[in-house]
Amino acid sequence: MKLAARVGRITPSPTLALAATAKAMAARGIDMADFSSGEPDFDTPEPVKAAAEAAIRAGFTKYTPSSGIDELRQAIIDKLHAEQGLRYEKSQVLVSCGAKHSLYNLAEALLEAGDELIIPVPYWVSYADQTLLNDATPVFLQTREEDGYAIDAQELERLVTPRTKAIIVNSPCNPTGATYHRATLERLAELAVRRDLLLISDEIYEKVLYDGATHTSIAALGPEVAARTVVINGVSKAYAMTGWRIGYAAGPKDLLNAMANIQSQSTSNPCSISQKAAVVALRDGDAFTKKMVTEFDRRRRVIVERLNAMPGVRCSMPSGAFYAFPNVSGLLGKRSPSGVLSTPTDLANYLLHEFKVAVVPGEPFGSNQHIRLSYATSMETILKGMDRLDAAFKQLT
């Protein structure tokens, strides 16, 4: 059977694949220290679960409008207005089966052969593959670790061509944990308006911020900017609801209408029960999120301090999300008992099989010098894992 050419352009999500491998090893009784998974280890808040149970008992288990129930879309509208001063109508909001699904709907509606999408590096693994699946070309904007992964507006503009359709903005960023200062967002917004580009603002980690930082959506920088920005978000990270699969997009009416039409012919509506739960999360979940982020902050400091004490490793302090992204270039080229470790993937395989530590190599994020560790796991796992990493790195020659 001949498959479509687009299938050969992509690979399975490496983060999901690694997490599945680590979980399978743990299921076999192997004592794992798993830093692969990009999901909070906290349980979903009780009021959210209660809302889901009530929806089941009330028989709210049928199809809903494919774009999402009015109650949830109104909760999203209210949230964006209260927190960012943004004003949307319900026709400008689409609820999907997770933020990844929202992004895919957007790629389907926006991109075609010959188009280019600018993606700052390092980047979340699915941006490039979703672009390729829709016949467009990802164009990578290199950023520098020593600059806090900030976007240089001049370097960005040099990449803009007549084929450029949009720019990805991901703050806080997966995998680096970096955030964009308001001045950076203003420069991006000015460029987008001047060159007639769409801004895709992935804000899924907006509430996972540290050291008193607050989130500014690039869409909030003025009506002209909002008119060319699609805000992507969801309930997965802020409310420990990864498996509930509720994401959303808000933006220009014509584009959101096209995305809604695509969704109506692919998945139809998101889960009815999850939608009812998401309403409660958005309206009443902030106290839970603040408590969770306080614990993430404690873990963040421990894991970064321990990583920076290891030979051949340096790790900047993330200002958001729940990932450490240590530079391991000082370890590459060294020899393990099983051979020379030339790449982050070699290092990740060594750690997984020899020391039962699961980390994600940097290559799928666009880096050949880093690995990613999620600290959305218990302090017990962090301490155990750091001890194992230290021992593993000291064995290299």
C-alpha positions as CSV (number, residue, x, y, z in Angstrom):
1,M,0.0,0.0,0.0
2,K,1.3,3.4,-0.9
3,L,0.9,5.9,1.9
4,A,0.5,9.7,1.5
5,A,3.7,11.5,1.1
6,R,3.0,13.7,4.1
7,V,3.4,10.7,6.4
8,G,7.0,10.5,5.5
9,R,7.7,14.1,6.5
10,I,7.1,13.5,10.2
11,T,8.1,11.3,13.1
12,P,6.1,10.2,16.2
13,S,6.2,12.7,19.0
14,P,9.5,11.9,20.8
15,T,8.2,13.2,24.2
16,L,5.2,10.9,24.1
17,A,7.2,8.0,22.9
18,L,9.8,8.4,25.7
19,A,7.2,8.8,28.4
20,A,5.5,5.7,27.1
21,T,8.8,3.8,27.3
22,A,9.5,5.0,30.8
23,K,6.0,4.0,32.0
24,A,6.3,0.6,30.4
25,M,9.6,0.0,32.2
26,A,8.0,1.1,35.5
27,A,5.1,-1.3,34.8
28,R,7.6,-4.1,34.6
29,G,8.8,-3.3,38.1
30,I,11.9,-1.2,37.1
31,D,12.6,1.6,39.6
32,M,12.5,4.6,37.2
33,A,13.3,8.2,37.7
34,D,11.1,9.7,35.0
35,F,11.7,13.3,33.8
36,S,10.1,12.8,30.4
37,S,6.5,13.7,30.9
38,G,5.2,17.2,30.2
39,E,2.2,17.0,32.6
40,P,1.7,18.0,36.2
41,D,1.9,15.2,38.7
42,F,-0.9,16.8,40.8
43,D,-4.4,15.4,40.7
44,T,-7.2,17.4,39.0
45,P,-8.9,19.7,41.5
46,E,-11.8,18.1,43.3
47,P,-14.4,20.8,42.2
48,V,-13.5,20.1,38.6
49,K,-13.9,16.3,39.1
50,A,-17.2,17.0,40.9
51,A,-18.4,19.0,37.9
52,A,-17.6,16.1,35.6
53,E,-19.5,13.6,37.8
54,A,-22.5,15.9,37.9
55,A,-22.5,16.2,34.1
56,I,-22.5,12.4,33.9
57,R,-25.3,12.0,36.4
58,A,-27.3,14.7,34.6
59,G,-27.0,12.8,31.3
60,F,-24.8,15.4,29.7
61,T,-23.1,12.7,27.6
62,K,-24.3,13.5,24.1
63,Y,-23.0,15.5,21.2
64,T,-22.5,19.2,21.8
65,P,-22.0,22.0,19.2
66,S,-18.7,21.1,17.5
67,S,-17.1,24.4,18.5
68,G,-17.9,23.9,22.2
69,I,-20.7,24.6,24.5
70,D,-21.7,28.3,25.0
71,E,-21.0,28.1,28.7
72,L,-17.4,27.1,28.2
73,R,-16.8,29.6,25.4
74,Q,-18.3,32.3,27.6
75,A,-15.9,31.3,30.4
76,I,-13.0,31.6,28.0
77,I,-14.2,35.0,26.8
78,D,-14.5,36.2,30.5
79,K,-11.1,34.9,31.4
80,L,-9.3,36.6,28.4
81,H,-11.1,39.9,29.2
82,A,-10.5,39.8,32.9
83,E,-6.8,38.8,32.7
84,Q,-5.7,40.5,29.4
85,G,-8.3,43.0,28.6
86,L,-9.1,41.1,25.3
87,R,-12.6,41.2,23.9
88,Y,-13.9,38.3,21.8
89,E,-17.3,37.2,20.6
90,K,-18.3,33.5,20.8
91,S,-17.8,33.2,17.1
92,Q,-14.1,34.0,17.7
93,V,-13.6,31.2,20.2
94,L,-13.1,27.5,19.3
95,V,-12.9,24.7,21.9
96,S,-10.9,21.7,20.7
97,C,-9.5,18.4,22.0
98,G,-6.5,20.0,23.6
99,A,-4.2,22.9,22.7
100,K,-2.3,20.6,20.3
101,H,-5.6,20.0,18.4
102,S,-6.2,23.8,18.4
103,L,-2.8,24.3,16.8
104,Y,-3.4,21.6,14.2
105,N,-6.8,23.1,13.3
106,L,-5.0,26.4,12.8
107,A,-2.3,24.8,10.6
108,E,-4.9,23.2,8.5
109,A,-6.9,26.4,8.0
110,L,-3.8,28.6,7.4
111,L,-1.0,26.8,5.7
112,E,-0.5,25.3,2.2
113,A,2.3,24.5,-0.2
114,G,4.7,27.3,-0.6
115,D,3.9,28.9,2.8
116,E,6.5,29.4,5.5
117,L,6.1,29.5,9.3
118,I,8.8,31.1,11.4
119,I,9.6,29.0,14.6
120,P,12.1,30.3,17.2
121,V,14.6,27.6,18.3
122,P,14.4,25.7,20.7
123,Y,10.8,24.9,20.0
124,W,8.1,22.5,21.1
125,V,8.4,19.4,19.0
126,S,5.0,19.5,17.2
127,Y,5.2,23.0,15.6
128,A,7.5,21.8,12.8
129,D,5.8,18.5,12.2
130,Q,2.3,20.1,12.0
131,T,3.7,22.6,9.5
132,L,5.1,19.8,7.4
133,L,1.9,17.9,7.5
134,N,0.2,20.8,5.9
135,D,2.6,21.1,3.0
136,A,4.3,24.3,4.3
137,T,7.9,24.9,5.3
138,P,9.1,25.5,8.9
139,V,11.8,28.3,9.0
140,F,13.9,28.3,12.2
141,L,15.0,31.4,14.0
142,Q,18.0,30.6,16.1
143,T,18.1,32.1,19.6
144,R,21.0,32.0,22.1
145,E,21.1,30.4,25.5
146,E,23.4,33.3,26.8
147,D,20.7,35.8,25.8
148,G,18.0,33.9,27.7
149,Y,16.6,32.6,24.3
150,A,15.3,36.1,23.5
151,I,14.1,36.8,20.0
152,D,16.3,39.3,18.1
153,A,13.8,41.3,16.0
154,Q,16.4,42.1,13.3
155,E,17.3,38.5,12.9
156,L,13.7,37.6,12.7
157,E,12.9,40.2,10.0
158,R,15.8,38.8,7.9
159,L,13.9,35.5,7.8
160,V,10.6,37.1,6.6
161,T,9.9,36.5,2.9
162,P,6.8,37.0,0.7
163,R,6.0,33.4,1.6
164,T,6.0,34.0,5.4
165,K,2.5,33.4,6.8
166,A,3.0,33.5,10.5
167,I,5.3,33.6,13.5
168,I,5.1,31.3,16.5
169,V,5.2,32.9,19.9
170,N,5.6,30.5,22.9
171,S,6.0,32.2,26.3
172,P,6.6,30.6,28.7
173,C,8.5,28.2,26.4
174,N,8.6,24.5,26.2
175,P,11.4,23.3,26.4
176,T,13.5,26.1,27.8
177,G,11.2,27.7,30.4
178,A,12.1,31.1,29.0
179,T,9.6,34.0,28.9
180,Y,9.5,37.0,26.6
181,H,9.7,40.5,28.1
182,R,7.1,43.0,27.1
183,A,9.6,44.9,25.0
184,T,10.3,41.8,22.9
185,L,6.6,41.2,22.4
186,E,6.2,44.8,21.3
187,R,8.9,44.5,18.7
188,L,7.3,41.3,17.4
189,A,3.9,42.9,17.3
190,E,5.3,45.9,15.4
191,L,6.9,43.6,12.8
192,A,3.8,41.5,12.4
193,V,1.6,44.6,11.8
194,R,4.1,46.2,9.4
195,R,4.7,43.0,7.4
196,D,1.1,41.8,7.5
197,L,1.9,38.5,9.4
198,L,-0.2,36.4,11.7
199,L,1.0,35.8,15.3
200,I,0.4,32.4,16.8
201,S,0.6,32.8,20.6
202,D,0.9,29.5,22.4
203,E,0.1,30.5,26.0
204,I,-0.5,27.0,27.5
205,Y,2.0,27.7,30.3
206,E,0.8,31.2,31.0
207,K,0.0,30.5,34.7
208,V,3.2,28.6,35.5
209,L,5.5,31.6,36.2
210,Y,8.0,32.3,39.0
211,D,9.7,35.1,40.9
212,G,6.6,37.4,40.8
213,A,6.4,37.4,37.0
214,T,3.1,38.1,35.3
215,H,1.9,37.0,31.8
216,T,1.3,39.4,29.0
217,S,-0.5,38.1,25.9
218,I,0.9,39.6,22.7
219,A,-2.7,40.0,21.6
220,A,-3.2,42.5,24.4
221,L,-0.8,45.0,22.9
222,G,-3.5,46.8,20.9
223,P,-6.4,46.2,18.5
224,E,-4.2,46.0,15.4
225,V,-2.2,43.2,17.1
226,A,-5.2,41.4,18.4
227,A,-6.7,41.4,14.9
228,R,-3.7,39.3,13.6
229,T,-3.1,37.1,16.6
230,V,-4.5,33.6,17.4
231,V,-4.3,32.9,21.1
232,I,-3.9,29.2,21.9
233,N,-4.4,27.9,25.4
234,G,-6.1,25.1,27.4
235,V,-6.7,23.6,30.8
236,S,-4.1,20.9,30.7
237,K,-1.1,22.5,32.4
238,A,-2.7,25.1,34.7
239,Y,-5.3,22.8,36.2
240,A,-3.6,19.3,35.9
241,M,-6.1,18.2,33.3
242,T,-3.9,16.8,30.6
243,G,-6.1,13.7,30.0
244,W,-9.3,15.7,29.8
245,R,-8.3,17.1,26.4
246,I,-9.7,20.6,26.4
247,G,-7.9,23.4,24.5
248,Y,-9.1,26.5,22.8
249,A,-8.2,29.1,20.3
250,A,-9.4,32.8,20.1
251,G,-8.7,35.1,17.2
252,P,-9.9,36.7,13.9
253,K,-13.4,35.6,13.1
254,D,-12.9,34.4,9.5
255,L,-9.9,32.2,10.6
256,L,-11.7,30.8,13.6
257,N,-14.7,30.0,11.5
258,A,-12.5,28.1,9.1
259,M,-10.9,26.2,12.0
260,A,-14.4,25.4,13.3
261,N,-15.5,24.0,9.9
262,I,-12.4,21.8,9.8
263,Q,-13.1,20.5,13.3
264,S,-16.7,19.8,12.4
265,Q,-15.5,17.4,9.7
266,S,-12.7,15.8,11.8
267,T,-13.4,15.3,15.5
268,S,-16.7,17.1,15.9
269,N,-17.1,18.3,19.4
270,P,-14.7,17.9,22.4
271,C,-15.8,15.6,25.1
272,S,-19.0,16.9,26.6
273,I,-18.1,15.9,30.2
274,S,-14.7,17.5,29.9
275,Q,-16.2,20.8,28.7
276,K,-18.4,21.0,31.8
277,A,-15.3,20.3,34.0
278,A,-13.3,23.0,32.1
279,V,-15.9,25.7,32.9
280,V,-15.2,25.1,36.7
281,A,-11.5,25.0,36.2
282,L,-11.4,28.4,34.3
283,R,-13.8,30.1,36.8
284,D,-12.6,28.7,40.1
285,G,-9.2,27.0,39.6
286,D,-6.7,29.8,40.3
287,A,-6.1,28.9,44.0
288,F,-5.2,25.4,43.0
289,T,-2.8,26.6,40.3
290,K,-1.0,29.0,42.7
291,K,-0.5,26.1,45.2
292,M,0.8,23.9,42.4
293,V,3.2,26.5,41.1
294,T,4.6,27.2,44.6
295,E,5.6,23.5,44.7
296,F,7.0,23.6,41.1
297,D,9.1,26.6,42.2
298,R,10.6,24.6,45.1
299,R,11.4,21.7,42.8
300,R,12.8,24.1,40.1
301,R,15.4,25.5,42.5
302,V,16.5,22.0,43.7
303,I,16.8,20.5,40.2
304,V,18.7,23.5,38.7
305,E,21.1,23.7,41.7
306,R,21.9,20.0,41.5
307,L,22.3,20.0,37.7
308,N,24.8,23.0,37.9
309,A,26.9,21.1,40.4
310,M,27.4,18.2,38.0
311,P,30.5,17.9,35.8
312,G,30.1,19.0,32.2
313,V,26.6,20.5,32.8
314,R,25.2,24.0,33.0
315,C,21.6,24.9,33.4
316,S,19.9,28.3,33.3
317,M,17.1,29.0,35.7
318,P,13.7,28.7,33.9
319,S,11.4,31.6,34.5
320,G,8.2,29.7,33.6
321,A,6.8,26.3,32.7
322,F,8.1,23.2,34.5
323,Y,11.2,22.1,32.5
324,A,14.9,22.3,33.0
325,F,16.9,22.5,29.8
326,P,20.5,21.8,30.8
327,N,23.4,22.2,28.3
328,V,25.3,18.9,28.2
329,S,27.8,19.8,25.5
330,G,30.5,19.3,28.1
331,L,29.6,15.6,28.2
332,L,29.3,14.9,24.5
333,G,32.2,13.1,23.0
334,K,32.9,11.3,26.3
335,R,32.9,7.5,26.6
336,S,30.4,5.4,28.5
337,P,30.8,1.7,29.1
338,S,28.7,1.1,26.0
339,G,30.6,3.6,23.7
340,V,31.1,7.2,22.9
341,L,28.2,9.6,23.5
342,S,28.2,11.8,20.5
343,T,24.7,13.3,20.7
344,P,22.0,14.2,23.3
345,T,20.1,11.1,22.1
346,D,23.1,8.9,22.8
347,L,23.3,10.5,26.3
348,A,19.5,10.0,26.9
349,N,19.8,6.3,25.8
350,Y,22.7,5.8,28.2
351,L,20.8,7.3,31.1
352,L,17.6,5.3,30.3
353,H,19.2,1.9,29.9
354,E,22.1,2.1,32.3
355,F,20.8,4.3,35.1
356,K,17.0,4.1,34.7
357,V,16.6,7.8,34.2
358,A,14.2,9.1,31.5
359,V,15.1,12.5,29.9
360,V,14.2,13.8,26.5
361,P,17.1,14.6,24.2
362,G,17.4,18.0,22.7
363,E,17.4,17.2,19.0
364,P,13.6,17.1,18.6
365,F,13.5,20.6,20.1
366,G,16.1,21.9,17.7
367,S,19.2,21.6,19.9
368,N,22.1,19.2,19.7
369,Q,23.5,20.4,23.0
370,H,20.7,20.0,25.5
371,I,18.4,17.5,27.2
372,R,15.0,18.3,28.8
373,L,13.9,17.3,32.2
374,S,10.4,17.9,33.5
375,Y,10.2,18.7,37.2
376,A,6.5,18.1,37.3
377,T,7.3,15.1,39.4
378,S,7.8,14.4,43.0
379,M,10.7,15.7,45.0
380,E,11.5,12.1,45.9
381,T,11.9,11.4,42.2
382,I,14.0,14.5,41.6
383,L,16.4,13.7,44.4
384,K,16.7,10.1,43.3
385,G,17.1,11.1,39.7
386,M,19.8,13.7,40.5
387,D,21.8,11.2,42.4
388,R,21.7,8.8,39.5
389,L,22.6,11.5,36.9
390,D,25.5,12.6,39.0
391,A,26.8,9.0,39.2
392,A,26.2,8.5,35.5
393,F,28.1,11.6,34.4
394,K,31.0,10.8,36.8
395,Q,31.4,7.4,35.0
396,L,32.1,9.1,31.7
397,T,35.7,9.3,30.6
